[in-house]
């Protein structure tokens, strides 16, 4: 099985993305069954705090998925930090 990889968003998915959340688009290959996809996404939700926002199924059997999770204080602070400043 191939690993989940972050990708760019499909057309029309950028609308309504809030800065209060972290967003990650994923592509699930055609060989991943519906049950397998459900299991993978349940694990992400349970142990990493991601929730399913959107799913798009393509004719070749692949799926594009958009996950989100609420930003924590640590994540928000790292987003506001200057790029050229090292993390402490």
PDB file of N, CA, C and O in Angstrom:
ATOM      1  N   UNK A   1       0.830  -1.176   0.000  1.00  0.00           N
ATOM      2  CA  UNK A   1       0.000   0.000   0.000  1.00  0.00           C
ATOM      3  C   UNK A   1       0.877   1.243   0.000  1.00  0.00           C
ATOM      4  O   UNK A   1       1.928   1.264   0.640  1.00  0.00           O
ATOM      5  N   UNK A   2       0.455   2.263  -0.705  1.00  0.00           N
ATOM      6  CA  UNK A   2       1.239   3.489  -0.747  1.00  0.00           C
ATOM      7  C   UNK A   2       0.897   4.372   0.441  1.00  0.00           C
ATOM      8  O   UNK A   2      -0.180   4.264   1.028  1.00  0.00           O
ATOM      9  N   UNK A   3       1.814   5.231   0.778  1.00  0.00           N
ATOM     10  CA  UNK A   3       1.617   6.132   1.913  1.00  0.00           C
ATOM     11  C   UNK A   3       0.710   7.297   1.525  1.00  0.00           C
ATOM     12  O   UNK A   3       0.599   7.646   0.349  1.00  0.00           O
ATOM     13  N   UNK A   4       0.071   7.887   2.518  1.00  0.00           N
ATOM     14  CA  UNK A   4      -0.725   9.079   2.290  1.00  0.00           C
ATOM     15  C   UNK A   4       0.228  10.245   2.058  1.00  0.00           C
ATOM     16  O   UNK A   4       1.178  10.445   2.814  1.00  0.00           O
ATOM     17  N   UNK A   5      -0.039  11.013   1.003  1.00  0.00           N
ATOM     18  CA  UNK A   5       0.835  12.138   0.682  1.00  0.00           C
ATOM     19  C   UNK A   5       0.017  13.414   0.590  1.00  0.00           C
ATOM     20  O   UNK A   5      -1.062  13.408  -0.004  1.00  0.00           O
ATOM     21  N   UNK A   6       0.506  14.511   1.165  1.00  0.00           N
ATOM     22  CA  UNK A   6      -0.197  15.783   1.004  1.00  0.00           C
ATOM     23  C   UNK A   6      -0.144  16.262  -0.445  1.00  0.00           C
ATOM     24  O   UNK A   6       0.884  16.116  -1.107  1.00  0.00           O
ATOM     25  N   UNK A   7      -1.224  16.824  -0.935  1.00  0.00           N
ATOM     26  CA  UNK A   7      -1.315  17.335  -2.294  1.00  0.00           C
ATOM     27  C   UNK A   7      -1.962  18.710  -2.276  1.00  0.00           C
ATOM     28  O   UNK A   7      -2.387  19.196  -1.227  1.00  0.00           O
ATOM     29  N   UNK A   8      -2.032  19.330  -3.446  1.00  0.00           N
ATOM     30  CA  UNK A   8      -2.752  20.593  -3.546  1.00  0.00           C
ATOM     31  C   UNK A   8      -4.254  20.318  -3.543  1.00  0.00           C
ATOM     32  O   UNK A   8      -4.690  19.191  -3.780  1.00  0.00           O
ATOM     33  N   UNK A   9      -5.032  21.356  -3.274  1.00  0.00           N
ATOM     34  CA  UNK A   9      -6.478  21.210  -3.175  1.00  0.00           C
ATOM     35  C   UNK A   9      -7.128  21.138  -4.548  1.00  0.00           C
ATOM     36  O   UNK A   9      -6.682  21.818  -5.473  1.00  0.00           O
ATOM     37  N   UNK A  10      -8.176  20.327  -4.702  1.00  0.00           N
ATOM     38  CA  UNK A  10      -8.941  20.328  -5.952  1.00  0.00           C
ATOM     39  C   UNK A  10      -9.653  21.675  -6.147  1.00  0.00           C
ATOM     40  O   UNK A  10      -9.851  22.429  -5.194  1.00  0.00           O
ATOM     41  N   UNK A  11     -10.026  21.953  -7.370  1.00  0.00           N
ATOM     42  CA  UNK A  11     -10.704  23.208  -7.691  1.00  0.00           C
ATOM     43  C   UNK A  11     -11.978  23.358  -6.859  1.00  0.00           C
ATOM     44  O   UNK A  11     -12.773  22.425  -6.749  1.00  0.00           O
ATOM     45  N   UNK A  12     -12.159  24.524  -6.286  1.00  0.00           N
ATOM     46  CA  UNK A  12     -13.356  24.812  -5.508  1.00  0.00           C
ATOM     47  C   UNK A  12     -13.252  24.498  -4.033  1.00  0.00           C
ATOM     48  O   UNK A  12     -14.133  24.885  -3.266  1.00  0.00           O
ATOM     49  N   UNK A  13     -12.212  23.814  -3.610  1.00  0.00           N
ATOM     50  CA  UNK A  13     -12.083  23.450  -2.194  1.00  0.00           C
ATOM     51  C   UNK A  13     -11.451  24.556  -1.358  1.00  0.00           C
ATOM     52  O   UNK A  13     -11.508  24.494  -0.130  1.00  0.00           O
ATOM     53  N   UNK A  14     -10.845  25.573  -1.990  1.00  0.00           N
ATOM     54  CA  UNK A  14     -10.207  26.630  -1.221  1.00  0.00           C
ATOM     55  C   UNK A  14     -11.216  27.529  -0.521  1.00  0.00           C
ATOM     56  O   UNK A  14     -10.894  28.141   0.498  1.00  0.00           O
ATOM     57  N   UNK A  15     -12.422  27.616  -1.047  1.00  0.00           N
ATOM     58  CA  UNK A  15     -13.450  28.484  -0.468  1.00  0.00           C
ATOM     59  C   UNK A  15     -13.844  27.987   0.916  1.00  0.00           C
ATOM     60  O   UNK A  15     -14.122  26.804   1.111  1.00  0.00           O
ATOM     61  N   UNK A  16     -13.862  28.896   1.859  1.00  0.00           N
ATOM     62  CA  UNK A  16     -14.322  28.569   3.202  1.00  0.00           C
ATOM     63  C   UNK A  16     -13.280  27.959   4.118  1.00  0.00           C
ATOM     64  O   UNK A  16     -13.630  27.464   5.190  1.00  0.00           O
ATOM     65  N   UNK A  17     -12.005  27.977   3.734  1.00  0.00           N
ATOM     66  CA  UNK A  17     -10.967  27.455   4.616  1.00  0.00           C
ATOM     67  C   UNK A  17     -10.646  28.497   5.677  1.00  0.00           C
ATOM     68  O   UNK A  17     -10.262  29.621   5.355  1.00  0.00           O
ATOM     69  N   UNK A  18     -10.801  28.129   6.926  1.00  0.00           N
ATOM     70  CA  UNK A  18     -10.600  29.032   8.048  1.00  0.00           C
ATOM     71  C   UNK A  18      -9.149  28.992   8.524  1.00  0.00           C
ATOM     72  O   UNK A  18      -8.495  27.952   8.450  1.00  0.00           O
ATOM     73  N   UNK A  19      -8.653  30.122   9.010  1.00  0.00           N
ATOM     74  CA  UNK A  19      -7.305  30.173   9.572  1.00  0.00           C
ATOM     75  C   UNK A  19      -7.253  29.554  10.967  1.00  0.00           C
ATOM     76  O   UNK A  19      -6.168  29.377  11.521  1.00  0.00           O
ATOM     77  N   UNK A  20      -8.409  29.222  11.542  1.00  0.00           N
ATOM     78  CA  UNK A  20      -8.457  28.596  12.861  1.00  0.00           C
ATOM     79  C   UNK A  20      -8.096  27.116  12.812  1.00  0.00           C
ATOM     80  O   UNK A  20      -7.919  26.481  13.852  1.00  0.00           O
ATOM     81  N   UNK A  21      -7.989  26.567  11.599  1.00  0.00           N
ATOM     82  CA  UNK A  21      -7.722  25.140  11.424  1.00  0.00           C
ATOM     83  C   UNK A  21      -6.468  24.903  10.606  1.00  0.00           C
ATOM     84  O   UNK A  21      -6.064  25.740   9.799  1.00  0.00           O
ATOM     85  N   UNK A  22      -5.856  23.743  10.830  1.00  0.00           N
ATOM     86  CA  UNK A  22      -4.816  23.225   9.943  1.00  0.00           C
ATOM     87  C   UNK A  22      -5.549  22.376   8.907  1.00  0.00           C
ATOM     88  O   UNK A  22      -6.502  21.674   9.245  1.00  0.00           O
ATOM     89  N   UNK A  23      -5.121  22.433   7.669  1.00  0.00           N
ATOM     90  CA  UNK A  23      -5.762  21.686   6.585  1.00  0.00           C
ATOM     91  C   UNK A  23      -4.728  20.805   5.908  1.00  0.00           C
ATOM     92  O   UNK A  23      -3.578  21.202   5.721  1.00  0.00           O
ATOM     93  N   UNK A  24      -5.155  19.604   5.543  1.00  0.00           N
ATOM     94  CA  UNK A  24      -4.264  18.725   4.785  1.00  0.00           C
ATOM     95  C   UNK A  24      -5.085  17.957   3.743  1.00  0.00           C
ATOM     96  O   UNK A  24      -5.990  17.199   4.092  1.00  0.00           O
ATOM     97  N   UNK A  25      -4.759  18.161   2.457  1.00  0.00           N
ATOM     98  CA  UNK A  25      -5.399  17.374   1.401  1.00  0.00           C
ATOM     99  C   UNK A  25      -4.600  16.084   1.178  1.00  0.00           C
ATOM    100  O   UNK A  25      -3.369  16.101   1.179  1.00  0.00           O
ATOM    101  N   UNK A  26      -5.300  14.987   0.991  1.00  0.00           N
ATOM    102  CA  UNK A  26      -4.656  13.697   0.763  1.00  0.00           C
ATOM    103  C   UNK A  26      -5.233  13.047  -0.482  1.00  0.00           C
ATOM    104  O   UNK A  26      -6.361  13.332  -0.882  1.00  0.00           O
ATOM    105  N   UNK A  27      -4.446  12.173  -1.087  1.00  0.00           N
ATOM    106  CA  UNK A  27      -4.926  11.340  -2.194  1.00  0.00           C
ATOM    107  C   UNK A  27      -4.818   9.894  -1.752  1.00  0.00           C
ATOM    108  O   UNK A  27      -3.757   9.437  -1.329  1.00  0.00           O
ATOM    109  N   UNK A  28      -5.924   9.184  -1.857  1.00  0.00           N
ATOM    110  CA  UNK A  28      -5.928   7.753  -1.584  1.00  0.00           C
ATOM    111  C   UNK A  28      -5.963   7.035  -2.932  1.00  0.00           C
ATOM    112  O   UNK A  28      -6.865   7.282  -3.732  1.00  0.00           O
ATOM    113  N   UNK A  29      -5.005   6.155  -3.200  1.00  0.00           N
ATOM    114  CA  UNK A  29      -4.935   5.494  -4.508  1.00  0.00           C
ATOM    115  C   UNK A  29      -6.108   4.533  -4.725  1.00  0.00           C
ATOM    116  O   UNK A  29      -6.791   4.161  -3.770  1.00  0.00           O
ATOM    117  N   UNK A  30      -6.343   4.131  -5.977  1.00  0.00           N
ATOM    118  CA  UNK A  30      -7.488   3.275  -6.309  1.00  0.00           C
ATOM    119  C   UNK A  30      -7.472   1.918  -5.608  1.00  0.00           C
ATOM    120  O   UNK A  30      -8.531   1.336  -5.371  1.00  0.00           O
ATOM    121  N   UNK A  31      -6.295   1.410  -5.275  1.00  0.00           N
ATOM    122  CA  UNK A  31      -6.241   0.086  -4.642  1.00  0.00           C
ATOM    123  C   UNK A  31      -6.670   0.103  -3.176  1.00  0.00           C
ATOM    124  O   UNK A  31      -6.822  -0.959  -2.572  1.00  0.00           O
ATOM    125  N   UNK A  32      -6.868   1.284  -2.591  1.00  0.00           N
ATOM    126  CA  UNK A  32      -7.365   1.376  -1.214  1.00  0.00           C
ATOM    127  C   UNK A  32      -8.883   1.245  -1.255  1.00  0.00           C
ATOM    128  O   UNK A  32      -9.564   2.048  -1.894  1.00  0.00           O
ATOM    129  N   UNK A  33      -9.405   0.241  -0.578  1.00  0.00           N
ATOM    130  CA  UNK A  33     -10.848   0.012  -0.566  1.00  0.00           C
ATOM    131  C   UNK A  33     -11.547   1.046   0.306  1.00  0.00           C
ATOM    132  O   UNK A  33     -10.908   1.796   1.044  1.00  0.00           O
ATOM    133  N   UNK A  34     -12.851   1.069   0.208  1.00  0.00           N
ATOM    134  CA  UNK A  34     -13.639   1.984   1.043  1.00  0.00           C
ATOM    135  C   UNK A  34     -13.425   1.667   2.521  1.00  0.00           C
ATOM    136  O   UNK A  34     -13.291   2.576   3.340  1.00  0.00           O
ATOM    137  N   UNK A  35     -13.394   0.400   2.858  1.00  0.00           N
ATOM    138  CA  UNK A  35     -13.155  -0.008   4.244  1.00  0.00           C
ATOM    139  C   UNK A  35     -11.749   0.392   4.697  1.00  0.00           C
ATOM    140  O   UNK A  35     -11.568   0.870   5.816  1.00  0.00           O
ATOM    141  N   UNK A  36     -10.759   0.197   3.828  1.00  0.00           N
ATOM    142  CA  UNK A  36      -9.394   0.592   4.151  1.00  0.00           C
ATOM    143  C   UNK A  36      -9.264   2.099   4.348  1.00  0.00           C
ATOM    144  O   UNK A  36      -8.587   2.555   5.269  1.00  0.00           O
ATOM    145  N   UNK A  37      -9.919   2.871   3.475  1.00  0.00           N
ATOM    146  CA  UNK A  37      -9.897   4.328   3.610  1.00  0.00           C
ATOM    147  C   UNK A  37     -10.560   4.754   4.912  1.00  0.00           C
ATOM    148  O   UNK A  37     -10.062   5.638   5.610  1.00  0.00           O
ATOM    149  N   UNK A  38     -11.671   4.131   5.230  1.00  0.00           N
ATOM    150  CA  UNK A  38     -12.374   4.440   6.475  1.00  0.00           C
ATOM    151  C   UNK A  38     -11.506   4.148   7.695  1.00  0.00           C
ATOM    152  O   UNK A  38     -11.484   4.925   8.649  1.00  0.00           O
ATOM    153  N   UNK A  39     -10.802   3.039   7.660  1.00  0.00           N
ATOM    154  CA  UNK A  39      -9.917   2.660   8.767  1.00  0.00           C
ATOM    155  C   UNK A  39      -8.773   3.658   8.915  1.00  0.00           C
ATOM    156  O   UNK A  39      -8.482   4.105  10.024  1.00  0.00           O
ATOM    157  N   UNK A  40      -8.126   4.008   7.812  1.00  0.00           N
ATOM    158  CA  UNK A  40      -7.022   4.975   7.847  1.00  0.00           C
ATOM    159  C   UNK A  40      -7.475   6.319   8.412  1.00  0.00           C
ATOM    160  O   UNK A  40      -6.814   6.902   9.271  1.00  0.00           O
ATOM    161  N   UNK A  41      -8.615   6.799   7.913  1.00  0.00           N
ATOM    162  CA  UNK A  41      -9.108   8.104   8.367  1.00  0.00           C
ATOM    163  C   UNK A  41      -9.569   8.062   9.817  1.00  0.00           C
ATOM    164  O   UNK A  41      -9.446   9.059  10.529  1.00  0.00           O
ATOM    165  N   UNK A  42     -10.092   6.935  10.266  1.00  0.00           N
ATOM    166  CA  UNK A  42     -10.473   6.786  11.680  1.00  0.00           C
ATOM    167  C   UNK A  42      -9.246   6.845  12.583  1.00  0.00           C
ATOM    168  O   UNK A  42      -9.295   7.433  13.664  1.00  0.00           O
ATOM    169  N   UNK A  43      -8.162   6.244  12.148  1.00  0.00           N
ATOM    170  CA  UNK A  43      -6.921   6.284  12.929  1.00  0.00           C
ATOM    171  C   UNK A  43      -6.392   7.715  13.013  1.00  0.00           C
ATOM    172  O   UNK A  43      -5.968   8.162  14.079  1.00  0.00           O
ATOM    173  N   UNK A  44      -6.418   8.428  11.894  1.00  0.00           N
ATOM    174  CA  UNK A  44      -5.986   9.831  11.903  1.00  0.00           C
ATOM    175  C   UNK A  44      -6.839  10.657  12.860  1.00  0.00           C
ATOM    176  O   UNK A  44      -6.326  11.512  13.582  1.00  0.00           O
ATOM    177  N   UNK A  45      -8.136  10.396  12.859  1.00  0.00           N
ATOM    178  CA  UNK A  45      -9.037  11.144  13.742  1.00  0.00           C
ATOM    179  C   UNK A  45      -8.794  10.802  15.207  1.00  0.00           C
ATOM    180  O   UNK A  45      -8.768  11.694  16.056  1.00  0.00           O
ATOM    181  N   UNK A  46      -8.620   9.547  15.503  1.00  0.00           N
ATOM    182  CA  UNK A  46      -8.480   9.100  16.888  1.00  0.00           C
ATOM    183  C   UNK A  46      -7.162   9.538  17.519  1.00  0.00           C
ATOM    184  O   UNK A  46      -7.147  10.024  18.649  1.00  0.00           O
ATOM    185  N   UNK A  47      -6.065   9.371  16.803  1.00  0.00           N
ATOM    186  CA  UNK A  47      -4.755   9.575  17.405  1.00  0.00           C
ATOM    187  C   UNK A  47      -4.086  10.904  17.055  1.00  0.00           C
ATOM    188  O   UNK A  47      -3.157  11.324  17.745  1.00  0.00           O
ATOM    189  N   UNK A  48      -4.542  11.566  16.003  1.00  0.00           N
ATOM    190  CA  UNK A  48      -3.899  12.817  15.609  1.00  0.00           C
ATOM    191  C   UNK A  48      -4.847  14.001  15.596  1.00  0.00           C
ATOM    192  O   UNK A  48      -4.422  15.126  15.337  1.00  0.00           O
ATOM    193  N   UNK A  49      -6.120  13.771  15.869  1.00  0.00           N
ATOM    194  CA  UNK A  49      -7.079  14.860  15.987  1.00  0.00           C
ATOM    195  C   UNK A  49      -7.634  15.406  14.685  1.00  0.00           C
ATOM    196  O   UNK A  49      -8.282  16.453  14.691  1.00  0.00           O
ATOM    197  N   UNK A  50      -7.397  14.724  13.559  1.00  0.00           N
ATOM    198  CA  UNK A  50      -7.920  15.190  12.276  1.00  0.00           C
ATOM    199  C   UNK A  50      -9.381  14.812  12.135  1.00  0.00           C
ATOM    200  O   UNK A  50      -9.807  13.775  12.642  1.00  0.00           O
ATOM    201  N   UNK A  51     -10.152  15.646  11.449  1.00  0.00           N
ATOM    202  CA  UNK A  51     -11.531  15.302  11.126  1.00  0.00           C
ATOM    203  C   UNK A  51     -11.749  15.454   9.629  1.00  0.00           C
ATOM    204  O   UNK A  51     -11.134  16.297   8.976  1.00  0.00           O
ATOM    205  N   UNK A  52     -12.623  14.632   9.109  1.00  0.00           N
ATOM    206  CA  UNK A  52     -12.900  14.600   7.677  1.00  0.00           C
ATOM    207  C   UNK A  52     -13.774  15.794   7.300  1.00  0.00           C
ATOM    208  O   UNK A  52     -14.808  16.041   7.920  1.00  0.00           O
ATOM    209  N   UNK A  53     -13.346  16.523   6.283  1.00  0.00           N
ATOM    210  CA  UNK A  53     -14.112  17.680   5.823  1.00  0.00           C
ATOM    211  C   UNK A  53     -14.773  17.400   4.471  1.00  0.00           C
ATOM    212  O   UNK A  53     -15.963  17.660   4.289  1.00  0.00           O
ATOM    213  N   UNK A  54     -13.991  16.867   3.525  1.00  0.00           N
ATOM    214  CA  UNK A  54     -14.529  16.589   2.189  1.00  0.00           C
ATOM    215  C   UNK A  54     -13.886  15.332   1.606  1.00  0.00           C
ATOM    216  O   UNK A  54     -12.751  14.982   1.928  1.00  0.00           O
ATOM    217  N   UNK A  55     -14.647  14.665   0.740  1.00  0.00           N
ATOM    218  CA  UNK A  55     -14.137  13.513  -0.001  1.00  0.00           C
ATOM    219  C   UNK A  55     -14.625  13.642  -1.438  1.00  0.00           C
ATOM    220  O   UNK A  55     -15.777  14.001  -1.684  1.00  0.00           O
ATOM    221  N   UNK A  56     -13.743  13.348  -2.377  1.00  0.00           N
ATOM    222  CA  UNK A  56     -14.123  13.311  -3.788  1.00  0.00           C
ATOM    223  C   UNK A  56     -13.630  11.995  -4.362  1.00  0.00           C
ATOM    224  O   UNK A  56     -12.441  11.687  -4.283  1.00  0.00           O
ATOM    225  N   UNK A  57     -14.534  11.219  -4.940  1.00  0.00           N
ATOM    226  CA  UNK A  57     -14.208   9.938  -5.561  1.00  0.00           C
ATOM    227  C   UNK A  57     -14.103  10.145  -7.066  1.00  0.00           C
ATOM    228  O   UNK A  57     -14.998  10.724  -7.683  1.00  0.00           O
ATOM    229  N   UNK A  58     -13.008   9.671  -7.655  1.00  0.00           N
ATOM    230  CA  UNK A  58     -12.780   9.818  -9.092  1.00  0.00           C
ATOM    231  C   UNK A  58     -13.085   8.505  -9.816  1.00  0.00           C
ATOM    232  O   UNK A  58     -13.164   7.445  -9.195  1.00  0.00           O
ATOM    233  N   UNK A  59     -13.255   8.593 -11.132  1.00  0.00           N
ATOM    234  CA  UNK A  59     -13.643   7.427 -11.931  1.00  0.00           C
ATOM    235  C   UNK A  59     -12.590   6.323 -11.928  1.00  0.00           C
ATOM    236  O   UNK A  59     -12.922   5.158 -12.149  1.00  0.00           O
ATOM    237  N   UNK A  60     -11.320   6.672 -11.680  1.00  0.00           N
ATOM    238  CA  UNK A  60     -10.278   5.646 -11.624  1.00  0.00           C
ATOM    239  C   UNK A  60     -10.249   4.932 -10.267  1.00  0.00           C
ATOM    240  O   UNK A  60      -9.447   4.019 -10.070  1.00  0.00           O
ATOM    241  N   UNK A  61     -11.110   5.335  -9.340  1.00  0.00           N
ATOM    242  CA  UNK A  61     -11.180   4.693  -8.028  1.00  0.00           C
ATOM    243  C   UNK A  61     -10.384   5.411  -6.948  1.00  0.00           C
ATOM    244  O   UNK A  61     -10.483   5.057  -5.773  1.00  0.00           O
ATOM    245  N   UNK A  62      -9.598   6.413  -7.326  1.00  0.00           N
ATOM    246  CA  UNK A  62      -8.842   7.153  -6.307  1.00  0.00           C
ATOM    247  C   UNK A  62      -9.770   8.142  -5.598  1.00  0.00           C
ATOM    248  O   UNK A  62     -10.833   8.500  -6.104  1.00  0.00           O
ATOM    249  N   UNK A  63      -9.341   8.564  -4.429  1.00  0.00           N
ATOM    250  CA  UNK A  63     -10.113   9.510  -3.636  1.00  0.00           C
ATOM    251  C   UNK A  63      -9.226  10.687  -3.255  1.00  0.00           C
ATOM    252  O   UNK A  63      -8.040  10.512  -2.975  1.00  0.00           O
ATOM    253  N   UNK A  64      -9.795  11.876  -3.245  1.00  0.00           N
ATOM    254  CA  UNK A  64      -9.141  13.063  -2.690  1.00  0.00           C
ATOM    255  C   UNK A  64      -9.897  13.400  -1.420  1.00  0.00           C
ATOM    256  O   UNK A  64     -11.126  13.469  -1.418  1.00  0.00           O
ATOM    257  N   UNK A  65      -9.165  13.609  -0.350  1.00  0.00           N
ATOM    258  CA  UNK A  65      -9.743  13.811   0.969  1.00  0.00           C
ATOM    259  C   UNK A  65      -9.172  15.106   1.548  1.00  0.00           C
ATOM    260  O   UNK A  65      -7.990  15.402   1.368  1.00  0.00           O
ATOM    261  N   UNK A  66     -10.002  15.869   2.237  1.00  0.00           N
ATOM    262  CA  UNK A  66      -9.551  17.064   2.936  1.00  0.00           C
ATOM    263  C   UNK A  66      -9.808  16.868   4.425  1.00  0.00           C
ATOM    264  O   UNK A  66     -10.945  16.677   4.855  1.00  0.00           O
ATOM    265  N   UNK A  67      -8.728  16.918   5.204  1.00  0.00           N
ATOM    266  CA  UNK A  67      -8.822  16.777   6.652  1.00  0.00           C
ATOM    267  C   UNK A  67      -8.515  18.117   7.307  1.00  0.00           C
ATOM    268  O   UNK A  67      -7.782  18.937   6.753  1.00  0.00           O
ATOM    269  N   UNK A  68      -9.085  18.331   8.496  1.00  0.00           N
ATOM    270  CA  UNK A  68      -8.778  19.539   9.246  1.00  0.00           C
ATOM    271  C   UNK A  68      -8.682  19.205  10.725  1.00  0.00           C
ATOM    272  O   UNK A  68      -9.236  18.211  11.194  1.00  0.00           O
ATOM    273  N   UNK A  69      -7.962  20.063  11.453  1.00  0.00           N
ATOM    274  CA  UNK A  69      -7.947  19.982  12.904  1.00  0.00           C
ATOM    275  C   UNK A  69      -7.717  21.378  13.454  1.00  0.00           C
ATOM    276  O   UNK A  69      -7.069  22.215  12.825  1.00  0.00           O
ATOM    277  N   UNK A  70      -8.252  21.609  14.619  1.00  0.00           N
ATOM    278  CA  UNK A  70      -8.145  22.908  15.269  1.00  0.00           C
ATOM    279  C   UNK A  70      -6.685  23.196  15.576  1.00  0.00           C
ATOM    280  O   UNK A  70      -5.963  22.318  16.049  1.00  0.00           O
ATOM    281  N   UNK A  71      -6.246  24.420  15.312  1.00  0.00           N
ATOM    282  CA  UNK A  71      -4.872  24.802  15.625  1.00  0.00           C
ATOM    283  C   UNK A  71      -4.711  24.919  17.136  1.00  0.00           C
ATOM    284  O   UNK A  71      -5.588  25.429  17.833  1.00  0.00           O
ATOM    285  N   UNK A  72      -3.580  24.437  17.620  1.00  0.00           N
ATOM    286  CA  UNK A  72      -3.268  24.566  19.035  1.00  0.00           C
ATOM    287  C   UNK A  72      -2.443  25.836  19.237  1.00  0.00           C
ATOM    288  O   UNK A  72      -2.016  26.458  18.264  1.00  0.00           O
ATOM    289  N   UNK A  73      -2.217  26.220  20.478  1.00  0.00           N
ATOM    290  CA  UNK A  73      -1.434  27.415  20.769  1.00  0.00           C
ATOM    291  C   UNK A  73      -0.015  27.276  20.216  1.00  0.00           C
ATOM    292  O   UNK A  73       0.555  28.253  19.731  1.00  0.00           O
ATOM    293  N   UNK A  74       0.552  26.089  20.283  1.00  0.00           N
ATOM    294  CA  UNK A  74       1.906  25.848  19.776  1.00  0.00           C
ATOM    295  C   UNK A  74       1.932  26.013  18.259  1.00  0.00           C
ATOM    296  O   UNK A  74       2.843  26.643  17.723  1.00  0.00           O
ATOM    297  N   UNK A  75       0.952  25.461  17.568  1.00  0.00           N
ATOM    298  CA  UNK A  75       0.888  25.557  16.113  1.00  0.00           C
ATOM    299  C   UNK A  75       0.672  27.000  15.681  1.00  0.00           C
ATOM    300  O   UNK A  75       1.321  27.477  14.750  1.00  0.00           O
ATOM    301  N   UNK A  76      -0.239  27.696  16.356  1.00  0.00           N
ATOM    302  CA  UNK A  76      -0.527  29.082  16.015  1.00  0.00           C
ATOM    303  C   UNK A  76       0.703  29.956  16.242  1.00  0.00           C
ATOM    304  O   UNK A  76       0.974  30.858  15.449  1.00  0.00           O
ATOM    305  N   UNK A  77       1.446  29.699  17.313  1.00  0.00           N
ATOM    306  CA  UNK A  77       2.649  30.479  17.598  1.00  0.00           C
ATOM    307  C   UNK A  77       3.712  30.252  16.533  1.00  0.00           C
ATOM    308  O   UNK A  77       4.407  31.191  16.145  1.00  0.00           O
ATOM    309  N   UNK A  78       3.848  29.018  16.058  1.00  0.00           N
ATOM    310  CA  UNK A  78       4.848  28.742  15.021  1.00  0.00           C
ATOM    311  C   UNK A  78       4.445  29.362  13.689  1.00  0.00           C
ATOM    312  O   UNK A  78       5.312  29.717  12.891  1.00  0.00           O
ATOM    313  N   UNK A  79       3.139  29.498  13.432  1.00  0.00           N
ATOM    314  CA  UNK A  79       2.678  30.148  12.199  1.00  0.00           C
ATOM    315  C   UNK A  79       2.970  31.643  12.220  1.00  0.00           C
ATOM    316  O   UNK A  79       3.228  32.235  11.172  1.00  0.00           O
ATOM    317  N   UNK A  80       2.934  32.266  13.405  1.00  0.00           N
ATOM    318  CA  UNK A  80       3.141  33.705  13.530  1.00  0.00           C
ATOM    319  C   UNK A  80       4.612  34.088  13.671  1.00  0.00           C
ATOM    320  O   UNK A  80       4.948  35.272  13.627  1.00  0.00           O
ATOM    321  N   UNK A  81       5.482  33.112  13.837  1.00  0.00           N
ATOM    322  CA  UNK A  81       6.902  33.353  14.028  1.00  0.00           C
ATOM    323  C   UNK A  81       7.537  33.795  12.711  1.00  0.00           C
ATOM    324  O   UNK A  81       7.107  33.373  11.637  1.00  0.00           O
ATOM    325  N   UNK A  82       8.536  34.625  12.795  1.00  0.00           N
ATOM    326  CA  UNK A  82       9.277  35.052  11.601  1.00  0.00           C
ATOM    327  C   UNK A  82       9.990  33.838  11.001  1.00  0.00           C
ATOM    328  O   UNK A  82      10.490  32.977  11.726  1.00  0.00           O
ATOM    329  N   UNK A  83      10.028  33.785   9.699  1.00  0.00           N
ATOM    330  CA  UNK A  83      10.610  32.646   9.012  1.00  0.00           C
ATOM    331  C   UNK A  83      12.103  32.527   9.286  1.00  0.00           C
ATOM    332  O   UNK A  83      12.624  31.418   9.412  1.00  0.00           O
ATOM    333  N   UNK A  84      12.801  33.667   9.380  1.00  0.00           N
ATOM    334  CA  UNK A  84      14.244  33.596   9.543  1.00  0.00           C
ATOM    335  C   UNK A  84      14.683  33.404  11.012  1.00  0.00           C
ATOM    336  O   UNK A  84      15.879  33.312  11.289  1.00  0.00           O
ATOM    337  N   UNK A  85      13.738  33.346  11.930  1.00  0.00           N
ATOM    338  CA  UNK A  85      14.060  33.141  13.340  1.00  0.00           C
ATOM    339  C   UNK A  85      14.058  31.650  13.673  1.00  0.00           C
ATOM    340  O   UNK A  85      13.105  30.953  13.326  1.00  0.00           O
ATOM    341  N   UNK A  86      15.085  31.149  14.327  1.00  0.00           N
ATOM    342  CA  UNK A  86      15.103  29.734  14.701  1.00  0.00           C
ATOM    343  C   UNK A  86      14.107  29.456  15.807  1.00  0.00           C
ATOM    344  O   UNK A  86      13.811  30.331  16.621  1.00  0.00           O
ATOM    345  N   UNK A  87      13.583  28.224  15.839  1.00  0.00           N
ATOM    346  CA  UNK A  87      12.688  27.809  16.913  1.00  0.00           C
ATOM    347  C   UNK A  87      13.457  27.608  18.204  1.00  0.00           C
ATOM    348  O   UNK A  87      14.604  27.162  18.182  1.00  0.00           O
ATOM    349  N   UNK A  88      12.846  27.928  19.309  1.00  0.00           N
ATOM    350  CA  UNK A  88      13.511  27.763  20.605  1.00  0.00           C
ATOM    351  C   UNK A  88      13.122  26.453  21.246  1.00  0.00           C
ATOM    352  O   UNK A  88      13.585  26.141  22.343  1.00  0.00           O
TER     353      UNK A  88
END
